[in-house]
């Protein structure tokens, strides 16, 4: 199947008629790339493709509480004329028995009185075909089975859910069962259970357990309907929350660019400036007090140093003179002793001359005393010199503190001058506050929905378990005879056969699915030594990873990007296993991937995902080098831009910027 053209008329955010050509110009250019900001109508296209095929069975993201008629009424563009209504039309072709079949499906609806009237017209070739139109649900299941739609039409949220391998089992179970048609087997098994309950009641109408089983079945049916509604509500709330968060982020960026962060810190900056100004005044007062105290001593620092040196020299000279007096007496004693022991006169004369020279050397190099300081005076002079060193260090520290404080004061003054005027920034602040409040409201709404859904599913599990017990009891103990007993017996046996059949079918196909998923993952990541095999438990559908050396590999060993590539591989492998030539429609697939893993998807998945691929991208996903790498495979570029004045999204040929248009 190949989509040729999509027509949207007054549908959702699209006012008026919009025709979008989808036919690939050649087999090697299978990609149709849609670009648009959040809220521009990308997901609306994904929903429209499902709605035009499957009507009330379509799983649309914006399907909220209420009936199908309420949903259709809410999908009519609110700016369109009341009598125009909405229309979605898809033209596609497929090969059948060697011939090319062309179909055009037009689903339209309009409000009529208190309700909504829906019409479905199918054209085969150029001729209206009433038989196909009347039986379209059966044809739709043949062309695009609703149970397989999630394998070919998906968004980044589904990739995110499958990336958590600890929680992906239930989602994978649903996908595999849909792929193999096991949902039909499960539905038959469920219907047999209901039949067992009814027939058991017929066989033992007075047994209170039969009434209890019937009540539980009715409760379970109501809960299943509510669980489906909660799932759709949660999906819608999550989408709206992402859009609100994106808008809040953009507003925060605008506020920062316009000085809003400084405005929000205005009181803090004023307080810091006041503190810095007070600190500067305190430092100045300290310096003034310092200058009035001992600081003037630094002005005579050199004089005090010279006085200290002179006093020290005079003290040493005084000691030398005292020593010289002692040496003279000693010299006389030495000469006298030399005379007594008979040393010759010439030698005594030489000794006397030596003593004279020694005395002259010791006394002539000493300065003349003029200070005459006492020991206490010299001690006081030394203390003053030491005080000067301390004063200089303290003064330098105070001056450094003052320089730093003055610099801080200048910086704060600059910040104050850069603060925008309150009147200019107030509208943006109010808009940001409103956006933040909306995010908080949506977060609480989503948390409440998740909590309610978890509680409901837990109660459903409990009721299912109790109902199974009651059905077994009624089937084994209360059916006594007759047709009811026979029906219960054979229905129970049929349930056992169906369970065995389901296990056999899953076991037979699970190996092929595992192989295809591993091939897809290897192609995506190009690390042939990372995984040796991928196994899927046929009962729990838990995904187990095995390294190349045969040892189990924990999912935590994979990076977040690698786990998301594995999630894509699961969807890709299941789509291949379906052996259905269906187009792939992928909404915002790269939002949670880093650049390296985005490159893997762009180069190795999108061009091979199917023979026709519709990519719905935001302005932060497929851009720059990714767009250049994808360009050879792109058949059509479209830009979705919401026109505030016209209140509609406009579809134009092109992309976000001139570089992208050049790549196209």
Helices and strands as residue ranges (DSSP letters): E 2-9, E 17-21, E 31-36, H 42-54, G 55-57, H 68-75, E 86-96, E 99-112, E 115-124, E 127-128, H 130-134, H 136-143, G 146-148, H 149-152, E 153-155, H 156-163, H 169-180, H 182-203, H 208-257, H 260-264, H 266-292, G 295-300, H 301-340, H 345-364, H 375-418, H 422-473, I 474-478, H 482-525, E 533-536, E 543-546, E 552-553, G 555-557, H 560-578, E 584-587, H 595-604, G 606-608, E 613-617, H 624-630, G 631-633, E 634-643, E 648-653, H 658-663
